[in-house]
Amino acid sequence: MTNADCIKRQNPKEDELLAISKIVSINDSSSYLTLDDPNLTKSVQMASLKQRATKIINLDFNNLTKNVFDQKESNLCVPISVTSLIRHALKYDLNFDDEYNNYSIEKLLTIFTMVIYPRSLSGLNLNPNTDEKDFQSTETELLLKRLKNHTYLMKSGWEIIRKMGHPNIPKSVFKYETVILNKNFIFSRPLTVTGAYLVSKGLIKFHQMTLDRIEECNYVLQNTMLSIDAPILRIKMDNPYYVTPERIYQKLSLKQESLIMLHDNVSMDMVNENFGEMKKEKCYLLPKAYSLSLSLV
């Protein structure tokens, strides 16, 4: 049986995975590779990411870090938002004291983009190839599934994170849940949420943010795309929510040019670029959001 035969089985053994996932080095690589090829990513060394990162500090957040990481011109809002939830869960679910700062936003973002769910750092570092930003988009649920589950070649994303620092995080289980925002939503822990902006006629820009708390019937959100909005956003809970055009036919009823969706007997006004009065450059939340939690084994 060859090393690769183990991937045909449902649960390959750890030593088998190690045997087919070793690093291959090329002797005298500089003699054969053209390092100034325009197709190569000009990524700054990850060790200097912290020095090049920009933050807005000492903001009014209760559950999230008070310093907001600036994603600059990148599209890395999803891993950045999930990183914030992991840091919250470490502190409040596991009572884990990151005394040596081994699980900072910069270090978690590095392990996300370099190992767990590889993505270019274009727009965040010195990489001049802005076309790579088109390949940075990440579906939130896919990233959460990758954190929870192992692949044929690698352990679960959470196991990789758990052992990346010293001391290791105690053995624990990673869970995530889907929640539906609405005007009567009861807050229990921070969430990763999606906002939709109408940036031009018919063009929608989606952006992932993190819900810190609910205050006086307002969602209080941490925003990392400082080029499009303020670092702290407050959105009324009874504001219209965004619904994608392809989902209009699901659980929606058309009433006098407005869209109404029912969830647990709670009605919500819905808008999109074709229906309702969606205002340009104003943030509308999508109802679907996610929470994550950690529990000791």
Phi, psi and omega in degrees: 000129178282164180302322185286346181298337184292338183287349178284340181273160183291319184229081178296151180283157185298319181293331177289321178296319180297325183292334182250010181231027178284154179285133177257126179254152180243117179294141178053043184298329182295340180282340186247340183255140177265104188284349178258018177301131182296343180275351180278147178282125178272071185273134173293150179302138184296336180296337182258008181300319181299320181292331182267350181288147178245136181225150168260124192252159173057051178265168188273079175240143182263323187247340181253167176302142183281352178257123184266122178285129180270116179282357178056232184264012181277170174247040185262028185295327182294304179298328178294317180295316180296325176302318179298321179292322179296317180297322177295315182294323177301317184285315189262331179274317184257354183053041184268125180264108180278068187300325185259012177058038179282346183238044176289165178302318182297317182288321177293319179296324177298312182291328175298305190279339182262335187233302191287313183218076191306131178215148175295154176257019180304135181091341179257330182241212183269005181294119183276353185278089183291342177298335181292342180296336178295339182258011178269342184302136183227130174283126185304314184293326177294320178295318179295322177295321179294324177293325183278323190248151174274164172250181178295329186256345186221156175290172177299153179302323180293322178296324178295315179294317185302329185254011186276341182247181176223121003285160177295153172292140179305151180302128189206165182251133178264128178228150172222154181224151174267135176232159179244118178288147175197175186292344178251016185299136179256120183281136176231331179199162180301151181230155167263124187234159181247131175251149178239131178242134171271100185271338173202173185302114177081357181252122182251136174247124179263143183215133181269132180229178182235127179277118180275319183188174170245132184218120180052049178062029176235137167286130176253115190244146172263122183247129181256355176264084188288347178283345184248338182197176181287158180294333174246122178246141173238119183237128181296140183292334180266010173294156175299148176256153182275138175232135180291145182305324183289347180256007181301323185285349182265113175060024180242148175230138182271120182226106176051053177065017175235155181253133180238131175238138178256133174220118183051044179065016175251125180273143179227133173286138182237149175222161165203189185292346182251336183232148180077182182255074178282119184273146182292138175062024173249141183275129174240127181280144169279144182298326186282126179221173184224144171243158173223152181216160178234141177222139180292144178276000000 
